[in-house]
Every structure is written in structure tokens, then in C-alpha cells.
């Protein structure tokens, strides 16, 4: 009889554990991810090889269940974010993923521009259309469009920018019909949609999408980037360094394992990113020698709200000290700052 009671208790706890594992909370947990060597991701035709490695850093970010939430509460290097701080309003899991992948592609494109300009190599841009990031519920686009679609024309007109597209649609009235041409992974779709007012903004008429420009860059030599499912813009700096290293004869790494993080603008400016503490922990665990951290400037209005906020570099340096890391943390504001540091390095013996 006792065995049956214990068996029932065991089964009840097992069922409770499994149920709790599958039940997600309205929070995301961000924790240390991995380092990915960029010579496995980036390939420039006829490139040179380096003794060391440039690596991009990732964080792991998943929607929390009860166990992940509790674990994160007791781990100094896991951070809990309310879901509304991670995803846009009305944004589905798929739309969030598409947005992150597009941010990565845009970051890689800007990194190519920075590296090719520095190497005085040939590149040019081609406009590919309007890239759909989100589709709003109860709006005309919901019947037809998906995140990741490219709108290549409207009413038989082609546009050279999203601004032209928005200006054209803004002149329409509620109830007007437009014909749109959509490219969905090579499949061309043509459909008519009737414009409607946004439920939360009745004065604004539209299709009901959030959008960005979609551009591709053509280069000589050709650059191929296979980032798989790595999303977000934070690898921009490291992409630019890896591409430039493959374009020139000199070995920028000088035998070191070099990682870092930071967005990159087409002018070579390095921008602030999230999750730098987690990236420092991950980099240290994977034997990184040198870590580039954005030396960003905190705006005055944000400093007033949070006087204790740290720059990315300050946070990275503090985390490295706290975990006893021997990594060299290097502050950079621009691509040229990183190059200047690398050119001053003695070769690894």
C-alpha cells in the first residue's frame, strides 16, 4: 500500500515538473552564450589567412519557464527582462526572429562597407524593396503579408526607398485600394488590398506593417557571410575587422584570439549593445585573449534617470575584474580605434 502511495506522489511531482517546464512566463532570460570564430562564417574570395581568430560573441536569450526564472534570480550573470522590453507590441515569435535576423544582415552589410572603404576595394548597393518586419492585427496586410516578405512594387510603381513608399501610401484615403507586388523567398505574389485606419491611430491610414529598406551590397572581391540563425546587430564591429583582415595581406590577429562586440555604422562608429556582462563571461570561458568593448557615451537624460549606469566598456572591465579574467579589455569608439590597437600589438610568441 505504501509503495502505491509513494508511486502516486512521484507521478504527481513528475507531472507537475513537466507542466512547469512547458509553461512559459512573460519574461525572457538572458545568459552567457558562445564565441564563434568568424573565419568559419565570413569568406572573402582570394583572402589571406591569419594565425589567430576574430570571434563574435552571442548571448543566449530564451523565454523563461519557472525553473529558468528561479535559476536566473540566483545567478549574477543572468538577466530577467519583461517580455515587453524584448518584443515590440503585437510582435509574434516569428516576427521577433525575423527582425533579429534582419538586424544581423544590416549590420553585416554596414561592416562590409566599412572594411571595403578602408581597404579601398570596390562595392556598390542595390535596392531590393520594402522589407516587412511586423504585420499588425486587424489590418489589411494581415490577410496577405508575412514578416520577411519584400514589397517590390505598389500600383505598378517601383520605389528607391521606404520614404517614397510611405509618402505614396500616406496620400491615399481610407477605403482606397492598392495593388502590391510581393517577393516571398522567390515566389512573386500580386494582390489588391483596401487601406484602413489603424485602430490605435485612426488618423493614420495604411496597410498595417512596420518596415525597413532592404539593400544588398555587391563587392569585388565577393564576400559570403553564413551566420545561420545568429541574430541582432551587435557583431558589426567584429564582422568589419574579419572582412578587412581577409582583404589585406597583413595578419591583424598576430596570433591572438580576439573577440568583441558593438554595432557598426557605415561611418565606422561603434555603438552600444546589450548583454555585455554575459559576453565577457562567455569570452573568458572560451579562452579569448583580447576583447573589444564599445566606449559609448551615456546621454545626459539617461544619466539623470540612472546616475549609476555604466558604459559598455566600464561594465565589461568591471565584470572581467569580478570574475578574475586575464583578458585584455580594450575600449573602442570607432573601427579605426580597433585597427590602431591591433597595429600596435606585438606578435604572439
RAJOGI-V214429 format. One record per residue. N is the residue number from 1. D_CENTER is the distance of its C-alpha to the mean C-alpha in whole Angstrom. Layout:
BEGIN
n: [N N]
d_center: [D_CENTER D_CENTER]
END
This chain:
BEGIN
n: [1 2 3 4 5 6 7 8 9 10 11 12 13 14 15 16 17 18 19 20 21 22 23 24 25 26 27 28 29 30 31 32 33 34 35 36 37 38 39 40 41 42 43 44 45 46 47 48 49 50 51 52 53 54 55 56 57 58 59 60 61 62 63 64 65 66 67 68 69 70 71 72 73 74 75 76 77 78 79 80 81 82 83 84 85 86 87 88 89 90 91 92 93 94 95 96 97 98 99 100 101 102 103 104 105 106 107 108 109 110 111 112 113 114 115 116 117 118 119 120 121 122 123 124 125 126 127 128 129 130 131 132 133 134 135 136 137 138 139 140 141 142 143 144 145 146 147 148 149 150 151 152 153 154 155 156 157 158 159 160 161 162 163 164 165 166 167 168 169 170 171 172 173 174 175 176 177 178 179 180 181 182 183 184 185 186 187 188 189 190 191 192 193 194 195 196 197 198 199 200 201 202 203 204 205 206 207 208 209 210 211 212 213 214 215 216 217 218 219 220 221 222 223 224 225 226 227 228 229 230 231 232 233 234 235 236 237 238 239 240 241 242 243 244 245 246 247 248 249 250 251 252 253 254 255 256 257 258 259 260 261 262 263 264 265 266 267 268 269 270 271 272 273 274 275 276 277 278 279 280 281 282 283 284 285 286 287 288 289 290 291 292 293 294 295 296 297 298 299 300 301 302 303 304 305 306 307 308 309 310 311 312 313 314 315 316 317 318 319 320 321 322 323 324 325 326 327 328 329 330 331 332 333 334 335 336 337 338 339 340 341 342 343 344 345 346 347 348 349]
d_center: [57 55 53 53 51 49 48 47 45 43 42 42 39 37 37 36 33 32 32 30 27 26 27 23 23 21 19 16 16 14 16 15 14 15 15 15 17 16 19 19 15 17 20 22 25 28 26 28 27 26 28 25 21 18 15 12 11 10 11 12 12 15 17 20 23 26 26 23 23 27 25 22 25 27 24 23 20 19 18 18 17 19 17 17 15 12 13 14 18 19 16 17 15 14 13 10 9 10 8 5 6 7 5 5 8 9 8 10 13 13 13 16 18 18 19 22 23 24 25 27 26 26 23 23 21 22 21 20 21 19 16 16 13 16 20 22 25 28 27 29 25 25 28 26 23 20 16 15 18 19 22 24 27 29 33 33 32 29 26 25 22 21 23 26 25 25 28 30 29 30 33 34 36 36 37 36 35 33 32 29 28 25 23 22 21 24 26 28 28 31 32 33 32 33 32 32 31 28 30 28 29 32 33 30 30 28 26 24 20 17 16 15 16 16 17 17 18 22 23 26 25 23 20 18 15 14 11 12 10 7 4 0 4 6 8 9 12 13 13 15 17 18 18 21 22 23 24 27 30 29 28 25 24 28 28 26 22 20 16 14 11 10 9 12 14 16 19 17 17 14 13 12 9 10 12 13 17 15 14 17 19 17 18 22 22 21 24 22 24 22 19 17 16 16 19 18 21 21 22 26 25 23 25 28 26 25 27 26 22 21 19 17 19 22 20 19 23 24 22 23 27 27 26 29 26 28 24 25 22 22 21 19 19 19 18 22 22 21 23 26 26 25 28 30 30 33 32 32 35]
END
